[in-house]
């Protein structure tokens, strides 16, 4: 809607300009009367298009404004119909000017005056809506519509001027139209500049519903009409109205340029910087200080390093010979000396000073800014004064800079023994507060980073512990099945030999786990060697004790050698076999296949069990501590995937509820696959 209403408005401006040009070039009174009447009729289309545009352009709540202004919109769109009937009679009179017979005076009757009043009111309403849209926009949005707003302000500002003149004098001379022509040229140039600068892409702003009491347009229009009324009395008494037209054009151009300059963010910023740098010299070079301070604390990694670097920086910047940082110890509720330019770290802490936790979390408002420690009446003020006694009698008062970040009171910095005891200025206090906030933020970040690192270390410890607990669980499962079968087959010598052999392998497995736990490092260790994957699968099947009622079907193809860790791969296969047997149930069936294809060796373990849902496979299968088994740890598949990926392979799964599950372990047989 904004596009077609803008097009309609610009079309009206174009036709109106043509009528104005013909009118200015006309010499006969009849021609001037005819074209002025046509101009009034064409101008009657202006309020509808531009008022609609001002209500919908770049507004996210345009439907609300259209609904609230529907009566006004209907009225302005009916205005051309009313004008067509009203202008059929003699609405305009043309006669020579008495002082200059060569110039013509266009006099307006009641109909023309009413139409001009409508044009004046609609121009104010249009500018008011455009102004509200501009004021509701911020930043880049305001930058994009700035020149369009200025262009419309120039055009309709000139319309307000010319229509008020015609209403004031019940007519106008032909040259008055030059003001509107100049305004249209300037306004269209600004609109074109805005289009080539940022386009007319729609942005969504939501102006307030208030109309009058927040509108600068209404204030300026009302003030202007009041001044025009006063000037009319002056002109009526002393004459000189003819010189106003040329002055109006120059004023219009000057106001347009002034508006462009005042709305320029870049110019405003440059002006502020120029005044700040050349008319008021700061006591300190803030850019240099901030750059050096940032570089100083950037290399510090812990709280004591940050405090030591900050103490040196503050001492050199403010000529304070004694600068100390005291940090709160939450656990013991005391202040601890973290750094000092006058004391060694062995000077200790204020162990006798008890700091309530509440005072750290909610510091009093006066303590959020640097303050004079000599005048402090806080419970810990005496302790700080005694611990930070200056070395020189002429060092001035000690200044305390609170270290507060995100409503956490982390400690204080004490500045003492300033050279010549010079008092701190307001500018220096503001700089100290900024530095204190920066130090507090760095301390809080270091504290939070330490907590995160400790949490990650604990999480790694828990994860690796879960790996070994899972392996021990598999070993315990093997021994449990053996003990269950022992009473029934104890008399069988063959069973006893198998049992002893299984116990020996289980003990060896446990010793290996203990060895790996003792040699645990930060990451999973893989001891690779050339392997025959079929042999690894056969050995795992022979050592893994499955329920006797579960049937295992084995299929094997000849495979190329793979490079891997035998123990780790056996752990993966054991985990897949036990999971498959558990899912298949007492009368289940397992299928273990080894195949080779396209440089990959594949181990497939298939069961006919209950299967898994797609959601579980997507969200939980390979995540630690997620399991579908009642007593499962939820670590087996996570560990298995880590082992397989450490071998530059992958693990795939296909499953369907009630139709079983198939796991495939793919390992590279060619060096180029790694």
C-alpha positions as CSV (number, residue, x, y, z in Angstrom):
1,X,0.0,0.0,0.0
2,X,2.9,2.3,0.7
3,X,4.2,1.9,-2.9
4,X,1.0,2.8,-4.7
5,X,0.1,5.7,-2.4
6,X,3.6,7.1,-2.9
7,X,3.2,6.7,-6.6
8,X,-0.2,8.5,-6.5
9,X,1.3,11.3,-4.5
10,X,4.2,11.8,-6.8
11,X,1.9,11.7,-9.8
12,X,-0.2,14.5,-8.3
13,X,3.0,16.5,-7.7
14,X,3.9,16.0,-11.4
15,X,0.6,17.1,-12.8
16,X,0.4,20.0,-10.3
17,X,3.9,21.2,-11.4
18,X,2.7,21.1,-15.0
19,X,-0.3,23.2,-14.1
20,X,1.8,25.6,-12.2
21,X,4.3,26.1,-15.1
22,X,1.5,26.8,-17.5
23,X,-0.2,29.2,-15.0
24,X,3.1,31.1,-14.5
25,X,3.5,31.4,-18.2
26,X,0.0,32.6,-18.8
27,X,-0.6,36.3,-19.5
28,X,-4.3,36.6,-19.8
29,X,-6.6,36.7,-16.8
30,X,-8.9,34.0,-18.3
31,X,-6.0,31.6,-18.7
32,X,-4.8,32.2,-15.2
33,X,-8.3,31.7,-13.8
34,X,-8.7,28.5,-15.8
35,X,-5.4,27.0,-14.8
36,X,-5.7,28.0,-11.1
37,X,-9.0,26.2,-11.0
38,X,-7.5,23.1,-12.6
39,X,-4.6,23.4,-10.1
40,X,-7.0,23.4,-7.2
41,X,-8.8,20.4,-8.5
42,X,-5.5,18.4,-9.1
43,X,-4.3,19.5,-5.7
44,X,-7.4,18.0,-4.1
45,X,-6.0,14.5,-4.9
46,X,-2.9,15.2,-2.8
47,X,-4.3,14.7,0.7
48,X,-5.6,11.2,0.0
49,X,-2.4,9.6,-1.5
50,X,0.0,11.3,0.9
51,X,-2.0,10.9,4.0
52,X,-2.3,7.1,3.3
53,X,1.4,6.9,2.6
54,X,2.2,8.7,5.9
55,X,0.0,6.3,7.8
56,X,1.5,3.0,6.4
57,X,5.1,3.8,5.4
58,X,7.5,1.7,7.5
59,X,4.9,1.0,10.2
60,X,4.5,-2.5,11.6
61,X,1.2,-1.5,13.1
62,X,-0.2,0.2,10.0
63,X,-3.5,-1.6,10.1
64,X,-4.2,0.0,13.5
65,X,-3.5,3.5,12.2
66,X,-5.6,2.9,9.1
67,X,-8.5,1.7,11.2
68,X,-8.3,4.6,13.6
69,X,-8.1,7.1,10.7
70,X,-10.7,5.5,8.4
71,X,-13.2,8.4,8.7
72,X,-10.5,10.9,7.8
73,X,-9.3,8.8,4.9
74,X,-12.8,8.6,3.5
75,X,-13.2,12.3,3.8
76,X,-9.9,13.1,2.0
77,X,-10.6,10.6,-0.8
78,X,-14.1,12.2,-1.3
79,X,-12.4,15.7,-1.5
80,X,-11.8,15.5,-5.3
81,X,-15.5,14.7,-5.8
82,X,-16.5,17.7,-3.7
83,X,-14.0,19.9,-5.4
84,X,-15.2,18.8,-8.9
85,X,-18.8,20.1,-8.1
86,X,-17.7,23.1,-6.0
87,X,-15.3,24.4,-8.7
88,X,-17.9,24.4,-11.4
89,X,-18.9,27.9,-10.4
90,X,-16.6,31.0,-10.2
91,X,-14.3,30.1,-7.3
92,X,-11.3,32.2,-8.5
93,X,-11.1,35.9,-9.5
94,X,-8.1,37.4,-11.3
95,X,-7.3,41.1,-11.5
96,X,-4.2,43.3,-11.9
97,X,-2.2,44.3,-8.9
98,X,-2.8,48.0,-8.1
99,X,0.8,48.8,-7.4
100,X,2.1,46.8,-10.5
101,X,-0.5,46.4,-13.2
102,X,1.7,44.0,-15.1
103,X,1.3,41.4,-12.3
104,X,-2.0,39.6,-11.6
105,X,-3.6,38.9,-8.3
106,X,-5.5,35.7,-7.9
107,X,-8.3,36.2,-5.5
108,X,-10.0,33.2,-3.8
109,X,-13.7,32.9,-3.0
110,X,-15.2,30.9,-0.1
111,X,-14.9,27.6,-2.0
112,X,-11.2,28.1,-2.9
113,X,-10.5,29.3,0.7
114,X,-12.1,26.1,2.1
115,X,-10.1,23.9,-0.2
116,X,-6.9,25.8,0.8
117,X,-7.8,25.2,4.4
118,X,-8.1,21.5,3.8
119,X,-4.7,21.5,2.0
120,X,-3.2,23.3,5.0
121,X,-4.7,20.9,7.6
122,X,-3.8,17.8,5.6
123,X,-0.2,18.9,5.1
124,X,0.1,19.3,8.9
125,X,-1.4,15.8,9.4
126,X,0.9,14.3,6.8
127,X,4.0,15.8,8.3
128,X,2.9,14.8,11.8
129,X,2.6,11.2,10.8
130,X,5.9,11.2,9.0
131,X,7.5,12.8,12.0
132,X,6.1,10.1,14.3
133,X,7.5,7.4,12.1
134,X,10.9,9.0,12.0
135,X,11.0,9.5,15.8
136,X,10.0,5.9,16.4
137,X,12.8,4.6,14.3
138,X,16.3,4.3,15.8
139,X,19.8,3.7,14.5
140,X,20.0,2.2,11.0
141,X,16.3,2.4,10.5
142,X,16.2,6.1,11.1
143,X,19.3,6.5,8.9
144,X,17.5,4.8,6.0
145,X,14.4,7.1,6.1
146,X,16.1,10.3,7.0
147,X,16.3,11.9,3.5
148,X,12.8,10.8,2.6
149,X,11.5,12.5,5.8
150,X,13.5,15.7,5.0
151,X,12.2,15.8,1.5
152,X,8.6,15.5,2.5
153,X,9.2,18.0,5.3
154,X,10.5,20.6,2.7
155,X,7.6,20.0,0.3
156,X,4.8,20.1,2.7
157,X,6.4,22.8,4.8
158,X,6.3,25.0,1.7
159,X,2.7,23.9,1.2
160,X,1.9,25.1,4.7
161,X,3.6,28.4,4.0
162,X,1.9,29.1,0.6
163,X,-1.6,27.9,1.8
164,X,-1.3,30.0,4.9
165,X,-0.4,33.0,2.7
166,X,-3.4,32.5,0.5
167,X,-5.7,32.1,3.5
168,X,-4.3,35.2,5.1
169,X,-4.7,37.4,2.1
170,X,-7.6,35.6,0.5
171,X,-5.5,35.0,-2.6
172,X,-1.9,35.3,-3.9
173,X,0.2,36.6,-6.7
174,X,1.3,34.3,-9.4
175,X,5.1,34.4,-8.4
176,X,4.1,32.7,-5.0
177,X,4.0,29.5,-7.0
178,X,7.7,29.7,-7.4
179,X,8.1,28.9,-3.7
180,X,6.3,25.6,-4.2
181,X,8.2,24.8,-7.3
182,X,11.5,25.4,-5.5
183,X,10.4,23.3,-2.6
184,X,9.3,20.5,-4.9
185,X,12.7,20.6,-6.6
186,X,14.6,20.5,-3.3
187,X,12.3,17.9,-1.7
188,X,12.5,15.5,-4.7
189,X,16.3,15.9,-4.8
190,X,16.4,14.8,-1.1
191,X,14.0,11.9,-1.8
192,X,16.2,10.8,-4.7
193,X,19.3,11.1,-2.6
194,X,17.7,8.9,0.0
195,X,16.7,6.3,-2.6
196,X,20.2,6.0,-4.1
197,X,21.8,6.1,-0.6
198,X,19.8,3.4,1.1
199,X,16.7,2.5,-1.0
200,X,13.1,2.5,0.1
201,X,13.0,-0.9,1.7
202,X,10.3,-1.3,4.2
203,X,11.2,-1.3,7.9
204,X,8.8,-1.9,10.8
205,X,8.5,0.7,13.5
206,X,5.7,1.1,16.0
207,X,4.9,4.7,16.7
208,X,3.0,5.7,19.8
209,X,-0.8,6.3,19.6
210,X,-0.4,9.8,21.0
211,X,-1.0,12.4,18.3
212,X,-0.9,16.0,19.5
213,X,1.1,16.4,22.7
214,X,4.2,14.7,21.4
215,X,4.3,16.1,17.9
216,X,6.9,18.7,17.0
217,X,5.1,19.3,13.7
218,X,1.9,20.6,15.4
219,X,4.1,22.8,17.7
220,X,6.0,24.3,14.8
221,X,2.9,24.7,12.6
222,X,1.0,26.4,15.3
223,X,3.9,28.7,16.1
224,X,4.4,29.5,12.5
225,X,0.7,30.4,11.9
226,X,0.9,32.7,15.0
227,X,4.0,34.5,13.7
228,X,2.4,34.8,10.2
229,X,-0.6,36.5,11.8
230,X,1.6,39.0,13.5
231,X,3.6,39.7,10.4
232,X,0.4,40.2,8.4
233,X,-0.5,43.1,10.7
234,X,3.0,44.5,10.2
235,X,2.9,44.2,6.4
236,X,-0.6,45.7,6.3
237,X,0.7,48.8,8.1
238,X,4.1,49.2,6.6
239,X,3.9,47.3,3.3
240,X,6.8,45.4,1.8
241,X,5.0,42.1,1.1
242,X,6.6,41.7,-2.3
243,X,10.1,41.2,-0.9
244,X,8.9,38.2,1.2
245,X,8.8,35.8,-1.8
246,X,12.5,35.9,-2.6
247,X,13.4,35.7,1.0
248,X,11.2,32.7,1.5
249,X,13.0,30.8,-1.1
250,X,16.4,31.5,0.5
251,X,15.0,30.6,3.9
252,X,13.6,27.4,2.5
253,X,17.0,26.4,1.1
254,X,18.8,27.3,4.3
255,X,16.3,25.4,6.5
256,X,16.7,22.3,4.3
257,X,20.5,22.4,4.5
258,X,20.3,22.9,8.3
259,X,17.9,20.0,8.7
260,X,20.3,17.7,6.7
261,X,23.2,18.8,8.9
262,X,21.3,18.5,12.2
263,X,20.2,15.0,11.4
264,X,23.6,13.8,10.4
265,X,24.9,11.4,13.0
266,X,28.4,11.5,11.5
267,X,28.6,15.3,11.7
268,X,27.2,15.4,15.2
269,X,29.8,12.9,16.3
270,X,32.6,14.8,14.6
271,X,31.5,18.0,16.3
272,X,31.4,16.5,19.7
273,X,34.9,15.0,19.2
274,X,36.2,18.3,17.9
275,X,34.9,20.3,20.9
276,X,36.2,17.6,23.3
277,X,39.7,17.5,21.8
278,X,40.3,21.2,21.1
279,X,38.3,23.2,23.5
280,X,38.6,21.1,26.7
281,X,41.8,19.3,27.2
282,X,41.4,16.2,29.4
283,X,43.7,15.7,32.3
284,X,44.6,12.2,31.1
285,X,44.9,10.7,27.7
286,X,42.1,8.1,28.1
287,X,42.7,6.3,24.9
288,X,46.4,5.7,25.8
289,X,45.6,4.7,29.4
290,X,42.8,2.3,28.3
291,X,45.0,0.7,25.7
292,X,47.9,0.2,28.0
293,X,45.6,-1.1,30.8
294,X,43.9,-3.6,28.5
295,X,47.2,-4.9,27.2
296,X,48.5,-5.2,30.8
297,X,45.7,-7.4,32.2
298,X,45.2,-9.3,29.0
299,X,48.2,-11.5,29.7
300,X,47.1,-12.3,33.3
301,X,45.4,-15.7,33.8
302,X,44.4,-15.7,37.5
303,X,43.1,-13.3,40.0
304,X,46.5,-12.5,41.6
305,X,48.0,-11.9,38.2
306,X,45.2,-9.5,37.3
307,X,45.5,-7.6,40.6
308,X,49.3,-7.3,40.3
309,X,49.1,-6.0,36.8
310,X,46.3,-3.6,37.7
311,X,48.2,-2.3,40.8
312,X,51.3,-1.4,38.7
313,X,49.1,0.3,36.1
314,X,47.2,2.4,38.6
315,X,50.4,3.3,40.4
316,X,52.0,4.7,37.3
317,X,48.8,6.4,36.0
318,X,47.8,8.3,39.1
319,X,51.2,8.6,40.8
320,X,50.1,6.7,43.8
321,X,53.1,5.0,45.3
322,X,51.0,2.5,47.4
323,X,48.4,0.6,45.6
324,X,46.9,-2.6,47.0
325,X,44.2,-5.0,46.0
326,X,42.1,-6.9,48.6
327,X,39.8,-9.7,47.5
328,X,37.0,-11.3,49.4
329,X,37.4,-14.8,50.5
330,X,33.8,-16.1,50.5
331,X,34.6,-19.3,52.4
332,X,36.3,-17.6,55.4
333,X,34.5,-14.3,55.1
334,X,37.7,-12.2,55.1
335,X,39.7,-9.8,53.0
336,X,42.8,-11.3,51.5
337,X,45.8,-9.3,50.1
338,X,46.1,-10.2,46.4
339,X,48.7,-7.6,45.2
340,X,50.4,-4.6,46.5
341,X,53.1,-2.2,45.3
342,X,54.2,-1.5,48.8
343,X,54.0,-4.9,50.5
344,X,55.0,-8.4,49.7
345,X,52.5,-11.2,49.3
346,X,53.6,-12.6,52.6
347,X,52.2,-9.5,54.3
348,X,49.2,-11.7,54.8
349,X,45.5,-11.0,55.0
350,X,43.0,-9.4,57.3
351,X,42.1,-12.6,58.9
352,X,40.6,-10.8,61.8
353,X,38.3,-8.8,59.6
354,X,34.9,-10.6,59.1
355,X,33.0,-9.5,56.1
356,X,29.3,-10.6,56.0
357,X,28.3,-12.4,52.8
358,X,25.3,-10.0,52.5
359,X,27.5,-7.0,52.2
360,X,29.2,-8.6,49.2
361,X,26.0,-9.4,47.4
362,X,24.3,-6.1,48.1
363,X,26.9,-3.3,48.6
364,X,25.5,0.0,49.8
365,X,25.0,2.5,46.9
366,X,27.7,4.9,48.1
367,X,30.2,2.1,47.9
368,X,29.7,1.5,44.2
369,X,31.9,4.5,43.4
370,X,35.4,5.4,44.6
371,X,35.2,7.0,48.0
372,X,37.6,8.4,50.6
373,X,38.6,5.6,53.0
374,X,39.4,8.2,55.7
375,X,35.7,9.1,55.9
376,X,34.3,5.5,55.7
377,X,32.2,4.3,58.6
378,X,31.9,0.7,57.4
379,X,32.8,-2.0,60.0
380,X,35.8,-3.0,58.0
381,X,37.0,0.5,57.4
382,X,39.3,0.6,60.5
383,X,40.9,-2.7,59.5
384,X,41.6,-1.5,56.0
385,X,43.0,1.8,57.3
386,X,45.4,0.0,59.6
387,X,46.5,-2.5,57.0
388,X,47.1,0.2,54.3
389,X,48.8,2.8,56.3
390,X,50.8,5.1,54.0
391,X,54.5,5.6,54.2
392,X,54.4,9.3,53.8
393,X,52.6,11.9,55.8
394,X,52.0,14.2,52.8
395,X,50.5,11.4,50.7
396,X,46.9,12.7,51.0
397,X,43.8,10.7,51.7
398,X,43.5,7.1,50.8
399,X,41.0,6.3,48.1
400,X,39.0,3.1,48.0
401,X,37.9,1.8,44.6
402,X,35.2,-1.0,44.9
403,X,35.5,-3.9,42.6
404,X,31.9,-4.7,41.6
405,X,30.8,-6.8,38.6
406,X,27.2,-8.0,38.0
407,X,26.1,-7.0,41.5
408,X,28.9,-9.2,43.0
409,X,31.3,-7.3,45.3
410,X,34.6,-9.0,44.6
411,X,37.0,-6.7,46.7
412,X,38.5,-3.3,46.8
413,X,41.6,-1.4,45.6
414,X,43.3,1.1,47.9
415,X,45.3,4.0,46.5
416,X,47.6,5.7,49.0
417,X,50.7,7.9,49.1
418,X,49.9,10.0,46.1
419,X,52.8,12.3,45.1
420,X,52.3,15.7,46.7
421,X,49.0,14.5,48.1
422,X,47.0,16.0,45.2
423,X,43.3,15.4,45.6
424,X,41.5,13.3,43.0
425,X,39.4,15.2,40.5
426,X,35.9,14.2,39.3
427,X,37.4,13.2,36.0
428,X,39.9,10.9,37.8
429,X,37.2,9.4,39.9
430,X,35.2,8.5,36.8
431,X,38.3,7.0,35.2
432,X,39.0,5.0,38.4
433,X,35.4,3.7,38.5
434,X,35.8,2.5,34.8
435,X,39.1,0.8,35.6
436,X,37.6,-0.7,38.8
437,X,34.6,-2.1,36.8
438,X,37.0,-3.5,34.2
439,X,39.2,-5.2,36.8
440,X,36.1,-6.6,38.6
441,X,34.8,-8.0,35.3
442,X,38.2,-9.6,34.6
443,X,38.3,-11.1,38.1
444,X,34.7,-12.4,37.8
445,X,35.5,-14.0,34.4
446,X,38.7,-15.6,35.8
447,X,36.6,-17.0,38.7
448,X,33.9,-18.3,36.5
449,X,36.5,-19.8,34.1
450,X,38.2,-21.6,37.0
451,X,34.8,-23.0,38.1
452,X,34.1,-24.2,34.5
453,X,37.5,-25.8,34.2
454,X,37.1,-27.6,37.5
455,X,33.7,-28.8,36.5
456,X,35.1,-30.1,33.2
457,X,37.9,-31.9,35.0
458,X,35.3,-33.5,37.3
459,X,33.1,-34.4,34.3
460,X,36.1,-36.0,32.5
461,X,36.9,-38.0,35.6
462,X,33.3,-39.2,35.9
463,X,33.1,-40.1,32.2
464,X,36.4,-42.1,32.3
465,X,35.3,-43.8,35.6
466,X,32.1,-44.8,33.9
467,X,34.0,-46.4,31.1
468,X,35.9,-48.7,33.4
469,X,32.8,-49.3,35.6
470,X,31.1,-50.4,32.4
471,X,33.9,-52.8,31.5
472,X,33.9,-54.2,35.0
473,X,30.1,-54.7,34.7
474,X,30.6,-56.8,31.6
475,X,33.2,-58.9,33.5
476,X,30.9,-59.3,36.4
477,X,28.1,-60.4,34.0
478,X,30.4,-63.1,32.6
479,X,31.2,-64.4,36.1
480,X,27.5,-64.3,37.1
481,X,26.5,-66.5,34.2
482,X,29.3,-68.9,35.1
483,X,28.2,-69.2,38.7
484,X,24.7,-69.8,37.6
485,X,25.8,-72.8,35.5
486,X,28.3,-74.1,38.1
487,X,25.9,-76.1,40.3
488,X,24.4,-78.0,37.4
489,X,27.7,-78.8,35.5
490,X,30.2,-79.0,38.3
491,X,30.7,-82.7,37.9
492,X,31.7,-82.3,34.3
493,X,35.5,-82.1,33.9
494,X,35.2,-80.3,30.6
495,X,33.0,-77.6,32.2
496,X,35.4,-77.2,35.1
497,X,38.3,-76.7,32.6
498,X,36.2,-74.1,30.7
499,X,35.3,-72.4,33.9
500,X,38.9,-72.2,35.1
501,X,39.9,-70.9,31.6
502,X,37.1,-68.3,31.7
503,X,38.0,-67.2,35.3
504,X,41.6,-66.8,34.2
505,X,40.7,-64.6,31.3
506,X,38.3,-62.6,33.5
507,X,41.1,-62.0,36.0
508,X,43.4,-61.0,33.2
509,X,40.8,-58.6,31.9
510,X,40.4,-57.0,35.3
511,X,44.1,-56.6,35.7
512,X,44.3,-55.0,32.3
513,X,41.5,-52.6,33.3
514,X,43.4,-51.7,36.5
515,X,46.5,-51.1,34.5
516,X,44.7,-48.8,32.1
517,X,43.1,-47.0,35.0
518,X,46.5,-46.4,36.6
519,X,48.0,-45.2,33.3
520,X,45.0,-43.0,32.5
521,X,45.7,-39.7,30.7
522,X,43.7,-36.9,29.3
523,X,42.5,-38.8,26.2
524,X,41.7,-42.4,25.1
525,X,44.8,-44.4,24.4
526,X,44.9,-46.7,21.4
527,X,47.7,-49.1,20.9
528,X,47.4,-50.2,17.3
529,X,48.8,-53.2,15.5
530,X,47.8,-55.1,12.3
531,X,44.8,-57.3,13.1
532,X,42.6,-59.9,11.4
533,X,39.2,-58.7,12.2
534,X,37.7,-62.2,11.9
535,X,40.1,-63.5,14.5
536,X,39.1,-60.6,16.8
537,X,35.4,-61.5,16.4
538,X,36.0,-65.2,17.0
539,X,38.1,-64.6,20.2
540,X,35.4,-62.2,21.5
541,X,32.6,-64.8,20.8
542,X,34.7,-67.4,22.6
543,X,35.3,-65.3,25.7
544,X,31.8,-63.7,26.0
545,X,29.4,-65.8,28.0
546,X,25.9,-65.4,26.6
547,X,22.7,-67.1,27.8
548,X,22.6,-70.7,26.7
549,X,19.2,-70.3,25.1
550,X,20.3,-67.5,22.8
551,X,21.3,-68.8,19.3
552,X,24.2,-67.2,17.6
553,X,24.6,-67.4,13.8
554,X,28.1,-66.5,12.5
555,X,28.9,-65.5,8.9
556,X,32.4,-64.4,7.8
557,X,34.0,-63.2,4.6
558,X,37.8,-63.0,4.0
559,X,39.0,-59.6,5.2
560,X,42.1,-57.5,4.7
561,X,44.1,-56.6,7.7
562,X,43.0,-53.6,9.7
563,X,45.2,-51.5,12.1
564,X,43.7,-51.3,15.5
565,X,43.8,-52.0,19.3
566,X,42.7,-55.6,19.9
567,X,41.6,-55.0,23.5
568,X,39.5,-51.9,22.6
569,X,37.9,-53.5,19.6
570,X,37.0,-56.6,21.7
571,X,35.4,-54.3,24.2
572,X,33.2,-52.8,21.5
573,X,32.2,-56.2,20.2
574,X,31.5,-57.5,23.7
575,X,29.3,-54.6,24.4
576,X,27.3,-55.1,21.2
577,X,26.9,-58.8,21.9
578,X,25.7,-58.3,25.4
579,X,23.3,-55.6,24.4
580,X,21.9,-57.7,21.5
581,X,21.5,-60.7,23.8
582,X,19.7,-58.6,26.4
583,X,17.4,-57.1,23.8
584,X,16.7,-60.5,22.1
585,X,15.5,-62.2,25.3
586,X,15.8,-65.9,26.4
587,X,14.8,-67.4,23.1
588,X,16.4,-64.8,20.9
589,X,18.7,-65.1,17.9
590,X,21.8,-63.1,17.1
591,X,23.6,-62.8,13.8
592,X,27.3,-61.8,13.7
593,X,28.7,-61.0,10.2
594,X,32.0,-59.7,8.9
595,X,32.1,-58.3,5.4
596,X,34.4,-56.2,3.2
597,X,33.4,-53.6,0.7
598,X,35.0,-50.5,-0.9
599,X,38.0,-50.5,1.5
600,X,36.0,-50.9,4.6
601,X,35.7,-53.9,7.0
602,X,32.3,-54.2,8.6
603,X,31.2,-56.0,11.7
604,X,27.4,-56.4,11.9
605,X,25.6,-57.6,15.0
606,X,21.9,-58.2,14.5
607,X,19.2,-59.2,17.0
608,X,15.5,-60.0,16.7
609,X,14.6,-58.1,19.9
610,X,12.4,-55.3,20.8
611,X,14.2,-52.6,18.8
612,X,14.5,-48.9,19.6
613,X,12.5,-45.8,18.7
614,X,13.7,-43.3,16.2
615,X,13.6,-40.6,18.9
616,X,15.9,-42.6,21.2
617,X,18.4,-43.3,18.5
618,X,18.5,-39.7,17.5
619,X,18.6,-38.1,20.9
620,X,20.0,-40.6,23.4
621,X,21.7,-43.7,22.0
622,X,25.2,-42.4,21.8
623,X,24.9,-40.0,24.8
624,X,26.4,-41.0,28.1
625,X,24.2,-42.1,30.9
626,X,21.2,-42.8,28.6
627,X,20.0,-46.4,28.5
628,X,16.8,-48.4,27.7
629,X,17.9,-51.2,30.1
630,X,16.6,-51.1,33.7
631,X,20.1,-51.6,35.3
632,X,22.1,-50.1,32.4
633,X,24.7,-47.4,32.9
634,X,24.1,-45.8,29.6
635,X,27.8,-45.6,28.8
636,X,28.5,-48.6,26.6
637,X,27.5,-47.1,23.2
638,X,29.1,-43.8,24.0
639,X,32.4,-45.6,24.8
640,X,32.1,-47.8,21.8
641,X,31.6,-44.9,19.4
642,X,34.6,-43.1,20.9
643,X,36.8,-46.3,20.4
644,X,35.6,-46.8,16.8
645,X,36.1,-43.1,15.9
646,X,39.6,-43.3,17.4
647,X,40.2,-46.0,14.8
648,X,39.0,-43.6,12.1
649,X,35.9,-45.7,11.7
650,X,32.2,-45.2,12.2
651,X,29.3,-47.0,13.9
652,X,25.9,-47.2,12.3
653,X,22.5,-48.4,13.6
654,X,19.2,-49.4,12.1
655,X,16.3,-50.3,14.3
656,X,12.5,-50.5,14.4
657,X,10.3,-51.2,17.4
658,X,9.4,-54.8,17.5
659,X,11.6,-55.8,14.5
660,X,15.1,-55.9,16.1
661,X,18.3,-53.9,15.8
662,X,21.4,-54.0,13.6
663,X,24.7,-52.3,14.6
664,X,27.5,-52.0,12.0
665,X,31.0,-51.1,12.9
666,X,33.0,-49.9,9.9
667,X,36.8,-49.9,10.0
668,X,39.2,-48.8,7.2
669,X,41.3,-51.4,5.6
670,X,43.2,-48.9,3.4
671,X,45.6,-46.3,4.7
672,X,44.0,-43.6,2.5
673,X,40.7,-44.1,4.4
674,X,42.2,-42.7,7.6
